[in-house]
Structures are given as C-alpha cells and as structure tokens.
Amino acid sequence: MSSSTLPPWADIVAHIKFFGPDGTPATINGEPTDGFGEFKDADVKKQIVDALADLYENSPSARGVLDEISAAQELWFFATTGGSGAFTSKGIVGFNIDQTTRTQFMGSNGKIQSDVLQDAVIHEVIHAIYGWDDLIDPTTLQSYDVPGAPPIDFNNPNFDHIGATQRLATS
Ligand SMILES: [Zn+2]
C-alpha cells in the first residue's frame, strides 16, 4: 500500500519518532544526537502522540504545521530532564513531560492555570518545523523582545495554536 492511500493522520504519525523506542540514530536530520535522552516510558510517547492527534483534529493552525511532517520532514522527540526546547527548523524537539505539569500561569480570570500538554507540545513543534521565534507578531513579523517594537496583537488568531483562545472584544 502506498502512503498516499493512508488517511492523513496515520500518514503523519508514521513520521513522528521517539528517541529510544523508535531507534537511537547517531544523527537526526543532520544533528548529532549526543546527549539525547531516550524515552523509557511508553506511556509518555502515547500521551504526546494523543496530544498531537487531538490538536490535528481540533486546531486548523496545528493541523497546518503537522501537515508538514512527512517522509521528507520527520519529527523526532527526545527526552530531556531540563527545559523543553527545539532545534529550530530541524524537526527535533527535546521534551520534558514533567515540566508541563509543573508550569502554571495567571489566567485572564485572575486564577492560576496549569499548562496543558497540547500547548507545550505544539509550541515546540512550531519551533522545530517552522523555525519561528517565540511570540512573533503576525502583522509586523517582529519578535516580542525587539527593543522599541510596537505592542504585539496576542488576540490575533495566529496565536490560537490549540483552538481554545478566548477572543477578547475590542472596540
Ligand atoms: Zn518557545
């Protein structure tokens, strides 16, 4: 069966690999894998794949980036005990699932919110596939940390990577 006859998600997920269970190549997409941690717990892989499947189903912008994954652009995850991060445009994400459950932020309702796995995963996947910096303004294309840059429109739908942003009324 050729890959073109597979349903889209099955075709994509076949090219999402985890260091350890899916092999330990010496290089991935040209990057040496020295120091890459192996995923020892099969449940972590399942949680990340399930999060990506959910995003693919529910978020058009997440679907856009995940549609880039193919035989030509594999996505690899390796385990890290430090902060999660990505090799930009290399299709490689270092991920610490424990960090996700520890990250909290102030919500618009004034209550502390916990980070969600989908958000943490797609954030790093966007770095790994598109190579975008954090918080690029969709209109000005400037990063949030450029001195003197105009305020960023975080209400822009392009920031809605998990399809769950509450749109603020502007008048
Ligand atoms: Zn980032």
Boltz pocket constraint, residues with backbone or C-beta under 6 A from the ligand:
constraints:
  - pocket:
      binder: B
      contacts: [[A, 123], [A, 127], [A, 133], [A, 134]]
      max_distance: 6.0
